[in-house]
Amino acid sequence: MDIPYAFDSLAKAGTMLGSGAIIVADESTPILDVALKVARFYRHESCGKCTPCREGTNWTVKMLQRIGTGDATPMDLELMASVCQNIIGNCLCVLGDAMAMPIGSIIAKFRDELDETTDAEADVADAETEVAEAEAAHEHMLAVARAGMRECDLAVEVNLYARERGANDNFLMLSAGPNQLGIVASNNRPVERGNIISAEGTPAYDGQFAQICRSVSVGPPSNLQAEKYALLVRAMKAGIAVIRPGAKVSDIAEAIDAVMTEAGYEKYNRPPYLNRRGHGLGAGSMEPGDIAVDNHTVLEEDMVFVVHPNQYLPETGYFLCGEPVRVTASGVEKLSKTWAELGAVGV
């Protein structure tokens, strides 16, 4: 390293002088020890007035401690990087930023060393556990949903069931209607015969999220509804089929869009008819980010995310259809036991 210790030269090198303090560490110093010393200092110095700094510094220390005890998974590193990004520029003073920038830099530049202390297999196991719980919660919804039941009561029933089975949380989006423009928050509206119930269940276990997306007809679905839902499932399978290490996230979205375009729905392959074709699964939905045509992130082994071609179709309204997957060494593993299908509940 041969960089003058001055504001301009350090800025040119992609860093900053800050307050001028220097921490000296050689190759024998574990980078985790350096990160913990920095994070603990700023946690202690935080006045606590603003939430990003108060909570962010505390979360960062706890996650670094998890790495130190061997309890962390790769998802913890993604979560920690996300926390740092959410601190920067969102505090009343720069104390929070002063922690977030070096910790974020450590994660980026010393990822290999930190990865050695994380447990990728535990991360995947947690994801598999939560997928099973998401499917169980959906089966429970099929068993209890009925015409006349309020959306909010059905949502509460499903959430309580998930928690009773051990989920730390269950982020559930559920709404119903005859031709929905999109999914909205559950309300007091009674579910009626002929409605489509759209449900996106996202239970969490030990910081790992899983998600399945399903649509259910109240009463037997029409032939048209069944046909259009099958189209979305076909598009989803086309997207999942291209997943492998080295492929790009955009490849998935493009494969889904190609099926929908061939069926005559090119106009509907963009907002406001859809939001995205899937996303990462973690607190903050991190790697590989949104499944979209403009996301060129390269897929890596053990990435876990959900693929969902959720979108509005003019004949039938908004459908939810999505499966969680894991990138394997040779391709892809679907984590759910069943494929999405247009279910039905009695009246």
C-alpha positions in Angstrom: 0.0 0.0 0.0 1.4 3.3 -1.0 -1.3 6.0 -0.6 -0.6 9.4 0.9 -2.6 9.8 4.1 -4.7 12.8 3.0 -8.4 13.5 2.2 -8.0 13.7 -1.6 -5.7 10.7 -2.1 -7.8 8.4 0.1 -11.0 9.6 -1.6 -9.4 8.8 -5.0 -8.6 5.3 -3.7 -12.3 4.7 -2.8 -12.1 5.3 0.9 -12.1 8.3 3.3 -10.0 9.8 6.0 -12.8 10.2 8.5 -11.6 11.5 11.9 -8.0 10.4 11.1 -7.9 7.5 13.5 -5.9 4.4 12.5 -6.4 0.8 13.5 -3.3 -1.3 12.8 -3.8 -5.0 12.3 -1.5 -7.6 10.6 -2.4 -10.9 9.0 -2.6 -12.7 12.3 -5.5 -10.6 13.5 -8.9 -12.1 12.8 -11.0 -9.7 10.8 -14.0 -10.6 12.9 -12.2 -9.2 16.0 -11.7 -5.9 14.2 -15.3 -5.7 13.1 -16.6 -6.5 16.6 -14.3 -3.8 18.2 -15.6 -1.2 15.7 -19.3 -2.2 16.1 -19.1 -2.4 19.9 -17.5 1.1 20.1 -20.3 2.7 18.0 -23.0 0.8 19.8 -21.7 2.2 23.1 -21.4 5.7 21.7 -24.9 5.8 20.1 -27.2 8.3 21.9 -30.2 6.2 20.9 -32.2 9.1 19.5 -32.6 7.7 16.0 -33.7 4.2 15.2 -31.3 3.2 12.4 -28.3 3.9 14.6 -29.7 2.6 17.9 -31.1 -0.6 16.5 -28.6 -1.0 13.6 -25.5 -0.9 15.8 -27.0 -3.4 18.2 -28.1 -5.8 15.5 -24.7 -5.6 13.9 -22.9 -6.5 17.2 -25.3 -9.4 17.7 -24.8 -10.8 14.2 -21.0 -10.5 14.6 -21.3 -12.4 17.8 -23.2 -15.1 16.1 -20.4 -15.5 13.6 -17.9 -15.7 16.5 -19.8 -18.5 18.2 -20.3 -20.5 14.9 -24.1 -20.0 14.9 -24.2 -17.8 11.9 -25.3 -18.7 8.4 -24.5 -17.0 5.1 -27.8 -15.2 5.4 -26.5 -13.4 8.5 -23.8 -11.8 6.3 -26.4 -10.7 3.8 -28.6 -9.3 6.6 -25.8 -7.5 8.2 -24.8 -5.9 4.8 -28.5 -4.9 4.4 -28.6 -3.3 7.9 -25.5 -1.3 7.1 -27.0 0.0 3.9 -30.1 1.0 5.7 -28.1 3.0 8.3 -26.1 5.0 5.8 -27.7 8.4 5.2 -30.7 7.7 7.5 -29.3 8.9 10.8 -29.5 12.4 12.5 -25.7 12.4 12.7 -22.9 10.4 11.0 -22.2 8.2 14.0 -24.3 5.4 12.5 -22.7 5.9 9.1 -19.2 5.7 10.7 -20.0 2.2 11.9 -21.9 1.0 8.8 -19.2 2.0 6.3 -16.3 0.0 7.8 -18.5 -3.0 8.6 -19.9 -3.0 5.1 -16.4 -2.7 3.7 -15.2 -5.6 5.9 -18.1 -7.8 4.6 -17.3 -6.9 1.0 -13.5 -7.3 1.2 -13.1 -10.1 3.7 -16.1 -12.2 2.7 -14.1 -15.4 2.3 -12.7 -15.2 5.8 -16.2 -14.6 7.3 -17.7 -17.3 5.2 -15.4 -19.8 6.8 -17.2 -19.4 10.1 -20.8 -19.6 8.7 -22.9 -22.7 8.1 -24.5 -22.8 4.6 -26.0 -26.2 5.3 -27.9 -24.8 8.3 -29.1 -21.9 6.2 -30.6 -24.3 3.7 -32.0 -26.6 6.4 -33.8 -23.6 7.9 -35.2 -22.7 4.5 -36.5 -26.2 4.0 -38.1 -26.2 7.4 -39.9 -22.9 6.7 -41.1 -24.1 3.3 -42.7 -27.1 4.9 -44.3 -24.7 7.4 -45.6 -22.5 4.6 -47.2 -25.4 2.9 -48.8 -26.6 6.1 -50.2 -23.2 6.7 -51.7 -23.2 3.2 -53.3 -26.6 3.7 -54.8 -25.2 6.9 -56.2 -22.3 5.0 -57.8 -24.7 2.5 -59.4 -26.5 5.5 -60.9 -23.5 7.2 -61.7 -21.0 4.5 -65.4 -20.7 3.5 -67.8 -18.3 2.0 -69.0 -15.6 4.4 -65.7 -15.6 6.4 -64.0 -12.2 6.6 -60.6 -11.8 5.0 -59.1 -10.5 8.2 -60.4 -13.5 10.2 -59.0 -15.9 7.7 -55.6 -14.1 7.8 -55.5 -14.2 11.6 -56.4 -17.9 11.6 -53.6 -18.8 9.2 -51.0 -16.6 11.1 -51.9 -18.1 14.4 -51.6 -21.6 13.0 -48.1 -20.8 11.7 -47.0 -19.5 15.0 -48.4 -22.4 16.9 -46.2 -24.6 14.7 -43.1 -22.7 15.8 -42.7 -19.9 13.2 -41.1 -16.8 14.8 -43.3 -14.7 12.4 -45.5 -15.2 9.4 -45.7 -12.3 7.0 -49.0 -13.0 5.2 -50.6 -11.1 2.4 -54.1 -12.3 1.8 -57.0 -10.8 -0.1 -60.0 -12.0 -2.1 -62.2 -10.8 -4.9 -63.8 -11.7 -8.2 -61.3 -9.9 -10.5 -58.5 -8.4 -8.3 -56.2 -5.9 -9.7 -53.5 -6.9 -7.2 -53.1 -8.2 -3.7 -53.9 -5.8 -0.9 -54.1 -5.9 2.9 -56.8 -8.1 4.4 -59.9 -6.2 5.5 -63.4 -6.8 6.9 -64.8 -7.8 3.5 -66.5 -11.2 3.5 -65.2 -13.9 1.1 -67.9 -14.7 -1.4 -68.6 -17.6 -3.8 -66.8 -17.0 -7.1 -64.0 -15.1 -5.4 -60.3 -15.9 -5.8 -58.4 -15.9 -2.6 -54.8 -14.8 -3.1 -52.4 -15.7 -0.4 -48.6 -15.2 -0.1 -47.3 -16.8 3.1 -43.8 -16.0 4.4 -43.0 -17.7 7.7 -39.6 -17.1 9.4 -37.4 -19.3 11.4 -34.2 -18.1 13.0 -33.9 -15.2 10.6 -34.5 -17.4 7.5 -37.7 -16.7 5.5 -39.5 -19.0 3.0 -42.4 -18.1 0.8 -45.0 -19.8 -1.3 -47.7 -18.0 -3.4 -51.1 -19.6 -4.0 -54.5 -18.7 -5.4 -57.7 -20.5 -4.3 -61.2 -20.4 -5.8 -64.2 -20.1 -3.5 -66.3 -22.8 -5.1 -65.2 -24.7 -8.2 -63.0 -22.6 -10.5 -64.2 -21.8 -14.0 -62.5 -23.5 -17.0 -61.1 -20.1 -18.0 -59.6 -19.5 -14.5 -58.1 -23.0 -14.5 -56.6 -22.4 -18.0 -55.0 -19.0 -17.1 -53.6 -20.3 -13.8 -52.1 -23.2 -15.6 -50.4 -20.7 -18.0 -48.8 -19.0 -15.1 -47.6 -22.3 -13.6 -46.1 -23.1 -17.0 -44.3 -19.8 -17.1 -43.0 -20.3 -13.6 -41.6 -23.7 -14.5 -39.9 -22.2 -17.6 -38.2 -19.7 -15.3 -37.1 -22.3 -12.8 -35.7 -24.5 -15.6 -33.0 -22.0 -16.5 -31.6 -21.7 -12.9 -28.1 -23.0 -12.5 -24.8 -21.5 -11.2 -23.5 -19.0 -13.6 -26.9 -18.1 -15.1 -28.2 -14.5 -14.5 -31.3 -13.5 -12.6 -32.5 -11.8 -15.7 -32.5 -15.2 -17.5 -35.3 -16.3 -15.1 -37.5 -13.3 -15.7 -36.9 -13.4 -19.5 -37.9 -17.1 -19.6 -41.2 -16.3 -17.7 -41.9 -13.3 -19.9 -41.3 -15.4 -23.1 -44.1 -17.8 -22.1 -46.5 -15.0 -21.3 -45.6 -13.1 -24.5 -46.2 -16.2 -26.6 -49.7 -16.5 -25.0 -50.5 -12.9 -26.0 -49.8 -11.1 -22.7 -46.7 -9.1 -23.6 -48.4 -5.9 -22.5 -49.0 -7.4 -19.1 -45.3 -8.3 -18.5 -44.6 -5.0 -16.7 -46.0 -2.7 -14.0 -48.8 -2.0 -13.1 -49.8 -5.5 -13.9 -47.0 -7.1 -11.9 -44.3 -6.1 -9.5 -41.4 -8.6 -10.0 -41.0 -12.3 -10.9 -39.6 -13.3 -7.5 -37.0 -12.2 -4.9 -34.4 -13.3 -2.4 -35.5 -14.8 0.9 -34.1 -13.2 4.0 -34.8 -10.3 6.3 -34.9 -7.6 3.6 -35.1 -10.0 0.7 -31.4 -10.0 -0.2 -29.4 -12.0 -2.7 -30.0 -12.5 -5.5 -32.4 -9.5 -5.3 -35.5 -9.1 -7.4 -36.2 -11.5 -10.2 -36.4 -8.9 -13.0 -35.1 -8.4 -16.5 -32.8 -5.6 -15.4 -31.1 -7.6 -12.6 -28.0 -9.3 -14.0 -26.7 -10.8 -10.8 -24.9 -14.1 -11.4 -26.5 -17.0 -9.6 -24.3 -18.9 -7.2 -24.7 -22.3 -5.5 -26.9 -22.3 -2.3 -28.7 -19.0 -3.2 -32.3 -19.4 -2.0 -35.1 -17.4 -3.5 -38.7 -17.5 -4.6 -39.8 -17.5 -8.3 -43.3 -16.2 -8.7 -44.8 -14.9 -12.0 -47.6 -13.2 -10.0 -49.5 -10.9 -12.3 -52.8 -9.5 -13.5 -54.6 -11.1 -16.5 -57.6 -9.2 -17.9 -59.9 -12.2 -18.1 -59.4 -13.5 -14.6 -57.7 -10.8 -12.4 -54.6 -11.1 -10.3 -53.2 -14.6 -9.6 -50.5 -15.6 -7.1 -48.3 -18.5 -8.1 -44.8 -19.1 -6.7 -42.3 -21.6 -5.5 -39.0 -21.3 -3.4 -35.9 -22.8 -4.9 -32.2 -23.3 -4.1 -29.4 -23.1 -6.6 -27.4 -26.4 -6.5 -24.0 -27.3 -8.0 -25.7 -28.8 -11.1 -28.9 -26.8 -11.4 -31.8 -26.1 -9.1 -33.8 -27.8 -6.3 -37.5 -26.8 -5.7 -37.9 -26.7 -2.0 -41.7 -27.1 -1.9 -43.2 -30.5 -2.0 -46.0 -29.6 -4.4 -46.5 -27.3 -7.4 -48.9 -24.4 -7.2 -52.3 -25.2 -8.6 -55.6 -23.3 -8.5 -57.1 -24.8 -5.3 -60.7 -24.7 -4.3 -62.6 -24.3 -1.0 -66.2 -25.2 -0.3 -69.1 -22.8 0.3 
